[in-house]
Amino acid sequence: MNVQQLKKYTPIFATELPKEIIKEIDKWIIDCKKIKKHKLSYLKEHDNAGTNGNDYQISIPRKHIDDGFFLSFLVRFCSKAFGGFHRDYYVRDWSGHFDGYDIWANFAYKGNHNPIHDHYGSSLSGVIYYKNKDLTPTHFPDDDVIYAGDEKTMLVFPSVTTHYVEKQVSTKERITIAFNLLKK
């Protein structure tokens, strides 16, 4: 597992995701698109700072997180990047709610954006760049970092880190997955 600090003295860490994890995420996106196309999709739309800027946001179905290896990969990555034991990190569980875990997919198209925000209330947050070739980068203004969002990569950073995505000018579909973690 490669842990790379994006810029010296900034708490923003990146890694390329293993192909096995990407195969899991492929299944997430297939199921999320099925929900997105359903006539009642608005009932499962994820509500947060990016809701009005993205075309659609949806929580990743719990079964994928429970049955896959992503969560194990994520907490081990966090312990390497931020210290501590992997059992110190966990994803918030909205048990009994349609959101499931605090992991969601963002679908963006021409004209969409993500306003400046942070994920206050969590410990660490992150984004997986699933489909972002030659599209919109993520800006971290307080850290003077702009990340192009290479596909199949993941960033993790403290949840109080402000970030945003400018308005998308391309007609291509942009898909990212965001998440929040807590630390004991």
SETITI-871731 format. One record per residue: residue in three letters; x, y, z of N, C-alpha, C, O, CB in turn. Coordinates in pm, whole numbers, plus 50000, padded with zeros to 5 digits. Each point is the difference from the previous one (the first is absolute). Glycine has a CB too. Example, Ala and Ser with C-alpha at 12.3 -4.5 7.8 and 13.67 -1.06 7.14 Angstrom:
['ala',[51319,49431,50780],[49911,50119,50000],[50090,50120,50000],[50104,49998,50066],[49707,49885,50059]]
['ser',[50154,50222,49803],[50082,50119,50006],[49923,50109,50073],[50051,50111,50017],[50067,49826,49768]]
END
This chain:
['met',[50085,49882,50000],[49915,50118,50000],[50089,50123,50000],[50078,50022,50093],[49736,49856,50030]]
['asn',[50174,50202,49774],[50080,50121,49986],[49926,50119,50062],[49886,50028,49964],[50219,49880,49826]]
['val',[49960,50161,50302],[49945,50120,50062],[50087,50116,49957],[50119,50004,50030],[49788,49868,50171]]
['gln',[50032,50224,49729],[50076,50114,49948],[49939,50129,50054],[49880,50023,49987],[50181,49848,49803]]
['gln',[50023,50213,50269],[49956,50132,50044],[50001,50091,49878],[50100,50008,49929],[49991,49957,50308]]
['leu',[49797,50104,49737],[49991,50080,49877],[50098,50117,49998],[50060,50030,49896],[49701,49906,50090]]
['lys',[50255,50128,50126],[50092,50113,50008],[50058,50002,50141],[49928,49979,50097],[49942,50156,49727]]
['lys',[50259,49889,50185],[50067,50001,50130],[49927,50094,50097],[49959,50109,49962],[50262,49840,49925]]
['tyr',[49764,50007,50234],[49935,50074,50109],[49849,50014,49984],[49939,50080,50070],[50273,50042,49955]]
['thr',[49727,49803,49885],[49853,50000,49991],[49951,49862,50039],[50065,49899,49971],[49935,50278,49846]]
['pro',[49884,49816,50249],[49947,49871,50045],[49909,49935,49897],[49897,49943,50035],[50119,50141,50199]]
['ile',[50021,49923,49639],[49920,49942,49892],[50082,49886,49940],[50108,50020,49945],[49772,50202,50006]]
['phe',[50065,49657,50062],[50071,49881,49956],[49927,49932,49885],[49877,50001,49995],[50215,49969,50236]]
['ala',[49985,49970,49678],[49943,49936,49881],[50054,49859,49985],[50105,49965,50053],[49873,50258,49836]]
['thr',[49946,49697,50038],[50045,49868,49962],[49928,49958,49873],[49889,50045,49971],[50160,49894,50270]]
['glu',[50016,49974,49684],[49933,49937,49886],[49929,49877,50055],[50057,49924,50078],[50116,50162,49751]]
['leu',[49703,49895,50129],[49923,49887,50051],[50036,49872,49926],[50021,50001,49879],[49792,50156,50181]]
['pro',[50195,49732,50014],[50028,49872,49934],[49887,49962,49903],[49885,50039,50020],[50246,49888,50183]]
['lys',[49903,49999,49695],[49901,49963,49898],[49884,49921,50061],[49888,50009,49951],[50294,49988,49876]]
['glu',[49843,49926,50279],[49893,49924,50066],[49898,50094,50065],[49880,49972,50000],[50280,49839,50039]]
['ile',[49888,50298,50017],[49910,50099,50061],[49922,50072,49889],[49881,50026,50016],[50277,50005,50181]]
['ile',[49907,50000,49693],[49930,50064,49887],[49888,49909,49949],[49893,50049,49964],[50319,50075,49972]]
['lys',[49812,49747,50059],[49895,49906,49957],[49880,50004,50095],[49886,49990,49956],[50290,49862,49941]]
['glu',[49850,50163,50233],[49890,50016,50096],[49923,50127,49970],[49877,50001,49997],[50254,49874,50178]]
['ile',[49943,50234,49803],[49936,50129,49977],[49921,49999,49870],[49896,50066,49991],[50289,50047,50135]]
['asp',[49860,49813,49775],[49921,49984,49876],[49859,49952,50033],[49902,50050,49944],[50309,49898,49926]]
['lys',[49778,49957,50221],[49869,49946,50040],[49919,50105,50077],[49878,50009,49984],[50221,49760,50026]]
['trp',[49969,50311,50072],[49930,50107,50071],[49931,50093,49901],[49882,50034,50014],[50285,49953,50175]]
['ile',[49910,50053,49709],[49949,50098,49904],[49884,49942,49919],[49904,50071,49971],[50324,50034,50017]]
['ile',[49781,49769,49975],[49888,49937,49928],[49873,50008,50083],[49895,50039,49949],[50266,49805,49933]]
['asp',[49846,50120,50246],[49882,50005,50086],[49953,50143,50025],[49880,50025,50005],[50196,49763,50102]]
['cys',[50017,50304,49911],[49962,50140,50021],[49929,50058,49878],[49905,50077,50013],[50290,49950,50143]]
['lys',[49851,49936,49725],[49934,50048,49878],[49860,49943,49986],[49910,50068,49949],[50314,49953,49941]]
['lys',[49755,49855,50154],[49865,49942,49998],[49907,50082,50089],[49886,50030,49963],[50210,49740,49994]]
['ile',[49953,50265,50162],[49919,50082,50092],[49976,50138,49939],[49888,50052,50005],[50206,49823,50195]]
['lys',[50010,50184,49743],[49992,50133,49940],[49894,50005,49890],[49933,50102,49984],[50309,49935,50069]]
['lys',[49742,49856,49872],[49903,49996,49889],[49857,49967,50046],[49906,50016,49922],[50281,49913,49931]]
['his',[49797,50028,50269],[49868,49962,50050],[49913,50124,50017],[50050,50107,50033],[50050,49693,50086]]
['lys',[49770,50187,49858],[49910,50116,50009],[49990,50055,50142],[49960,50115,50018],[49912,49792,49791]]
['leu',[50163,50014,50292],[49999,50049,50138],[50140,50034,50052],[50021,50007,50121],[49775,49855,49917]]
['ser',[50298,50158,49872],[50140,50024,50038],[50016,50118,50096],[50092,50001,50083],[49976,49904,49697]]
['tyr',[49846,50194,50209],[50010,50119,50086],[49987,49963,50148],[50050,50072,50087],[49855,50066,49728]]
['leu',[50029,49750,50214],[49984,49958,50140],[50132,49954,50062],[50018,50008,50121],[49747,49927,49826]]
['lys',[50326,50017,49971],[50129,49950,50050],[50115,50097,49975],[50115,49966,50025],[49801,49803,49936]]
['glu',[50053,50350,49989],[50107,50096,49972],[50067,50041,50130],[49935,50027,50101],[49942,50056,49696]]
['his',[50253,49920,50200],[50084,50037,50113],[49996,50152,50015],[50009,50071,49900],[50143,49727,50066]]
['asp',[49834,50253,50155],[49992,50144,50024],[50125,50048,50073],[50029,49956,50111],[49720,50031,49898]]
['asn',[50324,50105,49925],[50117,50061,50063],[50037,50126,49923],[49921,50050,49921],[50161,49724,50161]]
['ala',[50038,50278,49941],[50043,50126,49937],[49999,49993,49848],[49978,50101,49934],[50161,49943,50266]]
['gly',[49886,49838,49744],[50008,49987,49856],[49869,49967,49931],[49996,49990,49877],[50231,49940,50158]]
['thr',[49665,50054,50041],[49873,49957,49941],[49953,50093,49889],[49955,49954,49896],[49985,49946,50323]]
['asn',[50070,50229,49803],[49952,50095,49899],[50099,50023,49887],[49964,50059,49898],[49905,50049,50281]]
['gly',[50255,49847,49836],[50100,50020,49897],[50019,49881,49908],[50038,50016,49884],[50072,50136,50271]]
['asn',[49864,49729,49895],[50013,49879,49920],[49864,49962,49943],[49896,50041,50052],[50298,49881,50089]]
['asp',[49807,50000,49754],[49876,49955,49941],[49926,49905,50094],[49878,50010,50017],[50222,50017,49755]]
['tyr',[49974,49880,50288],[49938,49901,50089],[50104,49943,50094],[50115,49976,49961],[49713,49968,49864]]
['gln',[50131,50035,50300],[50086,49936,50100],[49921,49888,50064],[49882,50016,50033],[50247,50198,50010]]
['ile',[49936,49671,49977],[49932,49884,50056],[50098,49923,50088],[50116,49981,49963],[49729,50005,49838]]
['ser',[50108,49969,50314],[50083,49917,50087],[50030,49866,49934],[49916,49945,49929],[49986,50167,50273]]
['ile',[50216,49838,49821],[50037,49868,49950],[49920,49897,50079],[50001,50004,50123],[50235,50074,49811]]
['pro',[49696,49831,50000],[49923,49898,50073],[50088,49925,50099],[50112,49959,49969],[49737,50018,49834]]
['arg',[50098,50005,50318],[50073,49937,50111],[50063,49867,49964],[50112,49971,50042],[49733,50142,50111]]
['lys',[50083,49807,49769],[50050,49865,49969],[50139,50005,49938],[50082,49911,50023],[49681,50013,49944]]
['his',[50263,50180,49953],[50131,50009,49936],[50112,50027,50101],[50109,49945,49989],[49778,50138,49804]]
['ile',[50083,50000,50304],[50101,50032,50102],[50021,49879,50091],[50113,49965,50033],[49823,50281,49960]]
['asp',[49954,49691,50047],[50008,49885,50091],[50068,49879,49936],[50075,49929,50067],[49718,50153,50043]]
['asp',[50181,49895,49762],[50049,49878,49934],[50134,50017,49929],[50058,49901,49955],[49707,50036,50016]]
['gly',[50286,50185,50020],[50122,50023,49924],[50123,50021,50086],[49998,49982,50122],[49861,50115,49703]]
['phe',[50248,49942,50107],[50129,50024,50065],[50034,50148,50013],[50101,50036,50060],[49973,49746,49851]]
['phe',[49842,50305,50032],[50031,50143,50000],[50018,50055,50141],[50099,50069,50027],[49774,49954,49760]]
['leu',[50034,49949,50301],[50008,50057,50135],[50128,49957,50070],[50062,50081,50070],[49689,49920,49942]]
['ser',[50289,49875,49972],[50126,49952,50059],[50119,50077,49941],[50090,50041,50072],[49809,49730,49963]]
['phe',[50098,50248,49834],[50106,50076,49933],[50004,50142,50055],[50107,50052,50031],[49867,49808,49761]]
['leu',[49909,50203,50219],[49992,50139,50044],[50053,50020,50141],[50082,50090,50022],[49722,49938,49829]]
['val',[50153,49891,50244],[50045,50024,50139],[50149,49968,50017],[50068,50063,50081],[49700,49883,49999]]
['arg',[50281,49958,49844],[50145,49972,50006],[50079,50116,49936],[50107,50037,50050],[49847,49713,49942]]
['phe',[49994,50306,49899],[50065,50116,49939],[50005,50115,50100],[50104,50065,50016],[49816,49862,49755]]
['cys',[49969,50099,50295],[49994,50111,50095],[50098,49981,50116],[50062,50097,50045],[49699,49937,49893]]
['ser',[50252,49843,50110],[50095,49979,50110],[50144,50023,49953],[50083,50048,50078],[49758,49787,50025]]
['lys',[50189,50132,49772],[50135,50027,49947],[50023,50150,49979],[50107,50051,50032],[49890,49725,49856]]
['ala',[49904,50293,50059],[50016,50141,49968],[49992,50090,50124],[50076,50096,50013],[49826,49857,49763]]
['phe',[50007,50015,50316],[49972,50090,50112],[50041,49943,50135],[49987,50068,50102],[49827,50022,49765]]
['gly',[50235,49787,50135],[50044,49940,50125],[49890,49926,50073],[49882,50008,49965],[50285,50171,50051]]
['gly',[49875,49749,50086],[49904,49923,50079],[49980,49861,49941],[50065,49961,49903],[49823,50251,50165]]
['phe',[50021,49717,49992],[49968,49864,49962],[49878,50003,49908],[49914,50087,50015],[50182,49820,50203]]
['his',[49895,50000,49690],[49887,50002,49905],[49865,49990,50070],[49900,50049,49947],[50249,49846,49883]]
['arg',[49845,50044,50287],[49873,49992,50074],[49957,50135,50059],[49889,50013,50051],[50166,49749,50002]]
['asp',[50033,50337,49941],[49965,50134,50048],[49910,50074,49902],[49938,50100,50037],[50278,49907,50087]]
['tyr',[49775,49947,49753],[49926,50068,49894],[49876,49921,49961],[50003,49877,49989],[50211,50223,49926]]
['tyr',[49677,49971,50065],[49877,49933,49957],[49910,50099,49924],[50008,50121,50020],[50006,49721,50178]]
['val',[49902,50103,49716],[49907,50081,49923],[49872,50014,50081],[49950,49904,50059],[50149,50019,49720]]
['arg',[49849,50198,50223],[49874,50025,50071],[49890,49913,49941],[49986,49989,49878],[50085,50248,50174]]
['asp',[49852,49702,50035],[49893,49908,49961],[49866,50066,50029],[49968,50031,50115],[50180,49767,49930]]
['trp',[49773,50222,49850],[49866,50056,50015],[49900,49885,50000],[49905,49999,49922],[50164,50219,49963]]
['ser',[49952,49686,50201],[49916,49882,50007],[49853,50039,50012],[49964,50087,50079],[50224,49785,50028]]
['gly',[49729,50063,49813],[49857,50031,50001],[49962,50118,49914],[49884,50041,50000],[50110,49867,50226]]
['his',[50101,50148,49700],[49975,50116,49914],[50041,49963,49858],[50087,49916,49981],[49950,50247,50211]]
['phe',[49900,49900,49709],[50032,49965,49860],[50144,50032,49963],[50050,49948,49900],[49712,50091,50043]]
['asp',[50304,50045,50132],[50139,50034,49969],[50097,49886,50032],[50109,49996,49943],[49835,50242,50099]]
['gly',[50019,49671,50047],[50091,49889,50032],[50128,50050,50064],[49998,50050,50112],[49907,49820,49699]]
['tyr',[50205,50116,50119],[50128,50051,50047],[50026,50138,49940],[49935,50040,49903],[50154,49725,50122]]
['asp',[50005,50306,50032],[50033,50135,49955],[50097,49995,49881],[50110,50056,50005],[49854,50032,50230]]
['ile',[49993,49841,49660],[50076,49987,49875],[49900,50019,49886],[49900,49928,49994],[50275,49913,50109]]
['trp',[49851,50254,49808],[49903,50030,49895],[50067,50031,49867],[50116,50043,49994],[49729,50042,50180]]
['ala',[50079,49891,49719],[50048,50029,49864],[49944,50134,49955],[49885,50034,50028],[50129,49718,49918]]
['asn',[50069,50323,49983],[49962,50129,49941],[50002,49986,49849],[50100,49958,49942],[49994,50172,50256]]
['phe',[49796,49905,49738],[49990,49999,49854],[49992,50146,49954],[49908,50071,50039],[49976,49700,49956]]
['ala',[50211,50272,49925],[50004,50139,49955],[50012,50006,49848],[50061,49914,49936],[50044,50156,50283]]
['tyr',[49834,50035,49725],[49999,50023,49855],[50026,50148,49974],[50023,50077,50093],[49815,49729,49869]]
['lys',[50158,50232,49914],[50028,50139,49962],[49917,50097,50085],[49878,49985,50013],[50176,49940,49752]]
['gly',[50015,50174,50291],[49935,50102,50082],[49997,49967,50148],[49971,50088,50082],[49893,49966,49722]]
['asn',[50165,49822,50233],[50001,49962,50141],[50128,50047,50068],[50101,50024,49934],[49756,49776,50013]]
['his',[50137,50212,50183],[50115,50043,50080],[49980,49949,50143],[49897,49942,50032],[50139,50265,49823]]
['asn',[50063,49816,50228],[49989,49969,50142],[50051,50123,50074],[50119,50031,49991],[49911,49715,49974]]
['pro',[49884,50325,50109],[50042,50124,50066],[50105,49975,50108],[50018,49888,50046],[49756,50207,49907]]
['ile',[50292,50011,50086],[50101,49987,50105],[49932,49951,50128],[49898,50054,50043],[50245,50131,49852]]
['his',[49917,49713,50165],[49942,49940,50119],[50104,49914,50072],[50109,49975,49948],[49664,50027,49945]]
['asp',[50192,49955,50225],[50079,49900,50070],[49903,49892,50049],[49880,50009,49973],[50299,50163,50098]]
['his',[49871,49730,49998],[49917,49891,50049],[50003,49999,50153],[50014,49896,50063],[50031,49969,49728]]
['tyr',[49942,50256,50267],[50003,50018,50144],[49906,49900,50068],[49888,49978,49953],[50167,50267,50016]]
['gly',[49990,49695,50138],[49921,49902,50072],[50056,49860,49985],[49961,49908,50073],[49840,50235,49894]]
['ser',[50291,49841,49940],[50070,49873,49983],[50146,50023,50036],[50039,50112,50034],[49800,49809,49782]]
['ser',[50240,49975,50177],[50144,50013,50026],[50078,50011,49869],[50080,50092,49982],[49893,49777,50231]]
['leu',[50002,50038,49697],[50066,49998,49869],[49894,49989,49892],[49894,49942,50021],[50314,49951,50078]]
['ser',[49823,50162,49786],[49912,49991,49884],[50084,49966,49879],[50123,50010,50003],[49713,50156,50096]]
['gly',[50097,49794,49795],[50076,49967,49881],[49914,49993,49877],[49877,50009,50004],[50279,49869,50139]]
['val',[49914,50104,49746],[49933,49990,49871],[50074,49898,49915],[50123,49994,49998],[49796,50247,50016]]
['ile',[50003,49680,49915],[50052,49907,49901],[49964,50056,49864],[49884,50034,49974],[50095,49764,50182]]
['tyr',[50120,50213,49757],[49976,50050,49864],[49977,49879,49911],[50094,49933,49957],[50050,50275,50080]]
['tyr',[49731,49765,49937],[49962,49882,49921],[50000,50031,49851],[50058,49927,49920],[49804,49992,50273]]
['lys',[50072,50189,49771],[49992,50042,49859],[50022,50151,49997],[49911,50078,50034],[49927,49732,49904]]
['asn',[50282,50230,50021],[50036,50141,50008],[50106,50038,49896],[50066,50102,50015],[49879,49894,50229]]
['lys',[50072,49924,49653],[50107,50024,49903],[49984,50136,49933],[49900,50029,49935],[50117,49724,50026]]
['asp',[50085,50330,50057],[50006,50133,49940],[49882,50088,50041],[49958,50087,49923],[50165,49814,49886]]
['leu',[49824,50078,50310],[49887,50080,50046],[50043,50097,50108],[50111,50053,49995],[49732,49760,49948]]
['thr',[50074,50210,50153],[50018,50107,50097],[50084,49957,50120],[49971,49897,50061],[49811,50196,49865]]
['pro',[50321,49985,50109],[50083,49966,50118],[49932,50040,50131],[49902,50075,50000],[50302,49953,49859]]
['thr',[49850,49922,50250],[49956,50039,50133],[50100,50100,50056],[50121,49979,49995],[49765,49797,50044]]
['his',[50062,50334,50013],[50082,50108,50056],[49996,49993,50153],[49894,49983,50060],[50062,50163,49738]]
['phe',[50161,49867,50263],[50015,50010,50144],[50066,50135,50027],[50122,50006,50016],[49896,49737,50017]]
['pro',[49904,50366,49973],[50059,50135,50003],[50086,50028,50121],[50102,50069,49987],[49703,50004,49886]]
['asp',[50160,49878,50244],[50079,50029,50120],[50136,49932,49999],[50093,50043,50069],[49694,49982,50055]]
['asp',[50226,49869,49797],[50125,49926,49990],[50073,50028,49869],[50106,49943,49975],[49796,49881,50170]]
['asp',[50041,50263,49772],[50057,50034,49870],[50027,49875,49917],[50108,49984,49942],[49994,50221,50160]]
['val',[49797,49706,49893],[50010,49875,49926],[49885,49993,49900],[49885,50029,50033],[50229,49855,50163]]
['ile',[49918,50078,49682],[49901,49969,49898],[50032,49860,49951],[50111,49973,49952],[49857,50273,49979]]
['tyr',[49936,49664,50082],[50022,49861,49961],[49916,49970,49876],[49878,50017,50001],[50171,49915,50239]]
['ala',[50017,50022,49655],[49932,49976,49872],[49894,49891,50010],[49907,49997,49920],[50300,50074,49965]]
['gly',[49807,49841,50210],[49901,49893,50015],[50024,49886,49905],[49910,49959,49927],[49929,50209,50148]]
['asp',[50282,49779,49927],[50032,49886,49914],[49905,49885,50030],[49976,49965,50116],[50265,50107,49873]]
['glu',[49705,49869,49905],[49908,49889,50019],[50068,49886,50075],[50119,49974,49984],[49759,50091,49806]]
['lys',[50042,49867,50291],[50045,49885,50080],[50092,50041,50115],[50078,49919,50048],[49900,49940,49749]]
['thr',[50012,50267,50245],[50076,50044,50116],[49904,50043,50111],[49881,50024,49976],[50310,50050,49876]]
['met',[49864,49934,50268],[49923,50040,50117],[50080,50101,50080],[50121,49984,50019],[49762,49792,49989]]
['leu',[50050,50328,50039],[50059,50097,50092],[49932,49985,50135],[49880,49971,50007],[50173,50189,49804]]
['val',[50022,49859,50296],[49945,50005,50135],[50064,50120,50070],[50119,50025,49986],[49844,49721,50023]]
['phe',[49954,50327,50067],[50046,50123,50065],[49915,50025,50124],[49890,49945,50013],[50187,50150,49765]]
['pro',[49972,49990,50315],[49919,50034,50117],[49868,50063,49955],[49997,50078,49904],[50212,49955,50235]]
['ser',[49684,49933,49928],[49867,50045,49959],[49981,50151,50003],[49911,50051,49932],[50005,49734,50152]]
['val',[50164,50286,49992],[49987,50146,50005],[50071,50069,49883],[50000,50123,49992],[49986,49860,50257]]
['thr',[50074,49940,49661],[50070,50054,49884],[49898,50051,49898],[49919,49923,49948],[50276,49919,50091]]
['thr',[49810,50289,49931],[49906,50053,49902],[50046,49961,49859],[50119,49993,49971],[49823,50200,50183]]
['his',[49958,49784,49761],[50027,49960,49862],[49878,50032,49914],[49890,50021,50051],[50268,49795,50026]]
['tyr',[49865,50187,49792],[49890,50026,49907],[50038,49949,49862],[50116,49971,49972],[49811,50230,50162]]
['val',[49972,49790,49780],[50018,49962,49861],[49931,50106,49915],[49882,50029,50019],[50130,49720,50036]]
['glu',[50063,50309,49851],[49943,50103,49913],[49893,49943,49909],[49985,49879,49987],[50232,50244,50022]]
['lys',[49710,49969,49926],[49896,49960,49906],[50060,49917,49887],[50103,50036,49942],[49764,50171,50115]]
['gln',[50068,49683,49914],[50047,49910,49895],[49960,50055,49864],[49884,50034,49977],[50098,49769,50180]]
['val',[50115,50206,49753],[49972,50053,49865],[49983,49888,49897],[49945,50023,49893],[50185,50183,50166]]
['ser',[49917,49677,49972],[49990,49887,49908],[49862,49934,50008],[49933,50008,50103],[50314,49955,49919]]
['thr',[49713,49975,49871],[49874,49924,50000],[50021,49856,50050],[49903,49926,50013],[50016,50216,49796]]
['lys',[50204,49820,50219],[50029,49866,50050],[49944,49982,50141],[49986,50096,50076],[50222,49894,49781]]
['glu',[49759,49886,50176],[49954,49967,50134],[50119,49993,50095],[50103,49940,49968],[49701,49933,49937]]
['arg',[50183,50189,50211],[50102,49995,50105],[49939,49923,50116],[49892,50033,50048],[50216,50189,49881]]
['ile',[49962,49674,50118],[49952,49922,50114],[50110,49995,50105],[50112,49956,49973],[49735,49905,49879]]
['thr',[50118,50183,50267],[50090,49989,50115],[49922,49933,50113],[49877,49998,50001],[50257,50209,49929]]
['ile',[49940,49741,50164],[49940,49941,50120],[50062,50071,50118],[50123,50008,50011],[49837,49765,49878]]
['ala',[49958,50278,50199],[50047,50070,50118],[49965,49920,50125],[49909,49917,49998],[50066,50306,49885]]
['phe',[50098,49802,50225],[49975,49927,50124],[50051,50080,50119],[50083,50089,49987],[49931,49693,49890]]
['asn',[49933,50182,50239],[50044,50056,50127],[50033,49888,50095],[49933,49897,50004],[49926,50307,49960]]
['leu',[50246,49817,50115],[50042,49903,50102],[50007,50069,50134],[50022,50120,50009],[50108,49748,49822]]
['leu',[49851,50055,50272],[50022,50046,50135],[50122,49927,50055],[50034,49890,49955],[49718,50160,50080]]
['lys',[50313,50012,50063],[50115,49938,50066],[49973,49996,50149],[49958,50099,50060],[50202,49982,49761]]
['lys',[49865,49802,50238],[49980,49986,50145],[50099,50082,50076],[49998,50001,50123],[49915,49772,49844]]
END
